[in-house]
């Protein structure tokens, strides 16, 4: 973050200065909403939630080195060496400050949303753009109403483009985030069943994702998945320019001649409105053409040449627990895709496992998918079927709803399909699969904490 003075903070949030401190030229060098990670001279913003109130930690943050804080209410006492800015709402003040700060950066902003593949597309887009520009991107899971403004507040003068991931689990969230970011480019990866429990239907998910368009600049660009039947209906309907990507006919950005080594990368040819070129994607799965093509579209829109785009694709690194390929002693491969799961990403993961190679033993360790509502059992059974059809040799299902995956896999012909309520119950079965020639996929929703299973597998790799 570039330094902001107290005068600028007051202007940005229309705040009132409390206490004795009156040096309006005092500067802050960062922003934190967590009193446990306070940097020297930063601004502490105490947020309020259903189960917590950050105001309780103001004194702790100031003691830890914060220069001052926002506060939604007056306090019993004030330190003379620290500033206190009174605001109506600390959450709103965070947004107002982020909007004010963003206004100091006349650079392109790329917003990425969708049901599946947001983080992978964000990472691929940042990698491609990084071949030419200094890129700032969303880190980790900072894609919500707190993470997005904090991401904007980490911009620095050196940055030439900003790639922002936007998540949502209910209507109205993308509208708010879009109003904050006001992107020059909007990317929607697909429309799936993630969070269908909250939104009710895939049609409602589609409407929620489309909340980005009123905030996309009129001279901006929409990059959309042309193979997605719902997003395809947007052709010719937007006031902004739109391009469509995928493997289908008549799309603006397409990929063909896909060849995977089943171990580390996917080769393909890419056609854009301006050129054709070959690319090597350092990841597994045919679904990787979508983030690659979307990144290529963004890169071309910003004037990148084919050789720069190819170099950027080759520099792609996935976020932790997003189909990370872990090669272990004894010819054992663990596919760590434990960060999250929904029916569409499970299907893609099953295809990746299926491509692992005919001579390898392919094991799927899968768990519950959350927020699927009344159709949860049906979705889990279908996922079991995906793994049976992919050519998996074994499915180990762990969790509550996961039992339907095991049942669905057996019904689809995968006899070696077993269900265990907990990790402890599955330990013996898991340890037996850590053997030479095995490729083991680990995937479930975030709340299942399947990184513990990855750790268990790694601990059982033979010396």
N, C-alpha and C positions, 0 to 999 in steps of 0.2 A: 504494500500500500504506500502511496505517496502521502507525505505529511499533510494534515489538515489542521488549521488553527481553530481555536475555540470560537473565534468570530465566525468562521465558516460553518462550524457545527451548529451554532445558534441560528444562522441564516437557513441552513439546510432543513432543519426540523421545526423552525419557528418556536424555539425553546426559550425558557426563562432561566436565567442564571440564579442559583440559590447559594447561600453561604457567603463567606468573606472573600473568596478567591475572585480576583478581577483582572487578571492578565489575559486579555483577549487574544494576544499573540502567542500564547502557549500552544504548543502543537502536540498532536497525537500521531503515533506512527503505526497504528494498527487498531483493529476492532475485534473484541472477543465477547461471546455470549456465555462463556464457560469460565467460572472463577478458578477452575483447576488448571487452565492453560493461559494464564495471563502473561503477556510479554511486557517488558519495561516501557512505560510511556504510552500504553495503549488505552483505548476507550472501552469501558465495560458497559455492556447493554444487558440489563437484567430482564429476561423474558419471563412471562407468566403462563403457566399451563394448568391443566386440571389437577395435577398432583404435585406441582412445585411452584415456587415463586422466587425468581432470581433476586428480588430485592433483599432477601435474607442473606445474600452473599456479597452485598456491596462492600461492607467493611473488609471482608476477606480479600476481595479483589483489589481494593485500594492498598491494603497492607502488602499484597504480593507485587505491587509496582504499577498498577493502573494509574494513569494521570488524572482520570476522572470518570464520571459515569452519567448515564441517563437515569432518570427516575420518574415514575408516574405519580409519585406522591411526595410530599414534604417529609423531612426526616427530623428526628429529635435533636440531632446535633450534626455539625459539619466540620470537617477538618479544614483548617485554613490553607493547607498546601495542596488541596485537591479541588477540582471543580465538580459541581453537580448541576446538570441541566434538566430542568423540569419539562416533561412532555406529556401529552394527553395519553399516549399509549406507547410503551417501549417497542412493541412489535411494529406498530405503524412508523415509529421514528426510525427503526432499522431500515424499513423500506424507503422512507423519505431520504435518508442519508445515502443509501445505495443509488437512488435515482439521481440525486444531486452529484454524487461522485462520478457516476457513469457519464454524466454530461460533460466531463472534462476530457473524455477520450473520443475523438472523432475517428473511430476505427470501425470496421465491419463487425457486426455481432451476428452470430449464427446460433439459432435456437433449434434444439433437437428434442423431439418427443415421439411417442409411439408406445404401443403395448409391449413389444418385444424388441430387444436389440438397441435400446437407446444408448446404453453405456458403450457398447461395442462400436456403434456408429459414431459416437462422440470421440472415442479414442482413435478410430480410423481417420475421421475428419481432421483431428488435431495432428495426427501423424503426417497426413498428406500435406496439409497447410504448412507444417513445420519444415518441409523441404525448401520453402521460400521465405516464410514469415516467422517472426517471433510470436508464438501463440500462447494465449492464456486459456485454460480450459477448466471445466468443473472437475474437481478431484473427488474421488470416492463416491459417496452417495449424497453429495450436497446438491440435490436436485429439487428440493422442496421450498416452502415459503420462508424457511430460515436459511437454507443452504445457498439458494440462488442469490439473495442480496449479499451474503458473505462472500460468495464467489466474485461478484462485481467489485466489492470493496478490496479485493486483492489485486486488482489491476495496477500495473506500473507503467511508467512512461515508455519503457522499452517494448511494450506489447503492440503488435500491429494488427491483430485480429483476436476476437474472443469467441470461444465455442462454449455454449451454455446448454447443459442438459436440463430438461424440465420433466419432472414426474408428476403424477396425480393419482388420487384414488377416489375423487368425487368431482362432480360438476362444479365449475367455477374456478378451479385452481389454475388451469392453463390460462384462463382469461386474466387472472391477477398477475401471474408471472409474465405473460405477454405484455401487459401494460407496463410492467417494470422494465423489461429488457428492450422492447420495441425493436425487434430484430430486423436486420437487412435481409436475412435469409431464414426460412423456416423449413425444417426437414421433419417429415413424419414417416417413421419406419414401417408401420403397419397398424391394423386394427385387430386386436385379439380379445381374449377372454379375461385378461388380467383385471382384477377389481370389479368383475361383473356383479359380485355380491352387493357392492355399494351402488353401482350405476344401473343395474337392472337388466340391461340388454346390450348387445354389441352395437346396436344403432345408437344408444345413448353414449357409449364409449366413443363412437365416431363423432358425434356432436361435440363431446367434451374436447376431443383433440382439435377439432376445427375452431375452437375458441381462439387459437393462435392467429387466425387470418386477419381479424380486424386490427391487430396490432403490428402486422407485417407492413413495412413501409410500402407505399404505393409503387415505388420503383424497385421494390425488392423482388426476391425469387423464392418460389416454393419448390422444394425437391421432394417428390412423392413416389411411393412404391406403386408402380403401374401394374404389378401382378396382384395387388390387393384389390378385391372386387369393390370394396367401399371407397377406397381412395381413388380408384379409377373413375368413379362417377363425378369427380371434381374437374375432369377435363373440360375446359371451356367455361367454367363457372366462376373462376376467381378473377378479381380485378387486377391482381398482380400476375406477372409472368410465372408460368409453372412448367417444370420438366418432369418427366416420368421415367423411372428406372426399373430394370428387372430383366427377366429372361424371355418375356413374351415378345410377340411380333409388334412392330410399329411403335416401339418405345424410343425415347430420346437417347438413353444410355443403356446399353445391353452388354451381356457377357456370354461367350460361348466357347466351345473347345475346352470344357472344364476337365482337368485331370488332377487327381489327388494322389499323393504318395502314401496316404493313410497314416502318416506318422508326424509330419511337421508342416506341410504347406499344400496350397492349392494353386495350380497354374491355370490361366485362362487368357482369352483374348477379349479386349474391351473395345467397344465402338461408341464414340461420342458424336455429337453433331459436327465436331471439328476434325476428328482424327480417329485412327485405329492404332492400338498398340497391345503388346503382350505384357502381362503382369504376373508376378509371383506373390501370392498372398501368404504371409507367414502364419497361417491358422488353418484349422480343419473345418470341413463342412461346406456343402454347396450353398448354404444360406449366407455365407460370407460374401457372396457377390453383391448383396444389397448394401451393406455398409461401405463396401469398396466403391460401388457405382455412385452412391450418394456423395461420398467424399470426393470422387472425381468430378462430379457436377459442381460441387461447391468450389473446388480448386479451379476449374475452368472459368467459372463466373468471376473469380478473382485474378484471372489472367495467367494462370499457371500453364506451363508447357507440358507436353506428354512425358518427357524425361523426368521432369520434376515430380509429376504425379506418381510415376512408377517408383521413383526413389522414395517418396513418402509412403507408398503402400508397403514397400519392403521394410520400412522402419516401424511398422505397427507393432505395438505391445499391448495385450489386453490388460484391463484392470484386474487386480487380484481376485481369484476365485471366479473368473469369467473364462471358462474353458482353457485354463492354464494347463499346459502339457508338462507333467512332472515325470522325468525319466529316472528310474531307480536302478540300482544294481540288479544283476540277474535278469536283464531284459524284461523288466516290469514297467509298465506305463500307467500312470494315474492321470485321468482327465478331471481336473478339479474345476467343476462348474457349480460349486456349492452356494454361490451367492444368492440365487433366486430361481424360481421355477413357475411356469404356467403351462397350459396345454401346448401352446405353439412352440415355446422354447424346449419343452420336453421332446417334441417331435423332431426338432432340429438336432437335439443332442443324440437321439436314437439313431439318426442318420449318420452322425459323426462316428458313433460307436460301430455302426455297421460297416463303415469304410476302413476300419482298423487293419484289415488284412485277413485273408482266408486262413492262414496258419496260426493266427492268434486266438487265444481264449478271450471272449468278449463278455465282460461282466458289468451289469448295470446295478448300482446301489442307489436307490431312489427313495424319496420320502414325500411327505404331504405337500400338496399345492394349496395355498390358502386363498381366501376371499373368492371362492367360486360359487357360493350360494347354493341354491337348491339343486343345481346340476352337478354338484361336486362328485358324487358317486359315479355318474356317467362319464365325466371328464377323466377321472382316475382310471376307470376300466379301459377307456380308449387309449390312454397312455401306455398301459400294460400291453395292449395290442400293438402299438407302435414298436415297442422293443422286440416283441415276438417277430414282427414282420421284418425288422432290421437285420435279423440274423444273430441276435445276441444268444450266447450260450447259457447265461444264468442271469436271473433277476432276483435281487435281494431288496425287499421293500421294508422300510422302517417307518413307523409312525402309526397314526390312527386311520386316516383315510387311505393310507398307502396299501392297506390290505386289499382294496379294490383293484389296485394296479396288479398285484400278484394274481388275483383271480382273473383279471382281464388277460394277462399274459398267458396263463394256463389255458383259458378258453380259446386263445388264438394259436395254441400249439406249442408254447414254450413250457415244457414239462419241468425244467429246473427253475421253478419260480417259487420263492418262499417269502413268507411274511413274518416279521418280528415286531412286537410292539415298541421296543426300545433298543437303543444302541447296545446296552448291556446284554440283552437277549440275543443280539446278532453277532456278538464278538467272535464266537467260535466259527460261525459260517464265514465271516469276513476274513479271519486269519487264514483259513484254508485256501482262500482265493489269491492270496499274495504269493504267487509262484511264477516261475519262469514262463515267458511267453504270454502273460496276461495283460490285457488292457482293461482297466477298471474305471468306469465313469461314476462320478459322485455328484448327485444333483437333487435339490429339494428347495422349498421356499426358505427364505432367510431365517424365519423364526425357528426352523428346525435345527439351526446351528450345525450343519453337516460338515463344517470344517473340522469338527471333532472326529468325524469318521475318517477324513483325510489324514489327520494326525495319527489316528490309530493304525491305518494302513501303512503309513510311513514307518511307524515304530515297529511294525512286524515284517519289514523287508529283511530277508536273510542277509547276514553279513558275508 
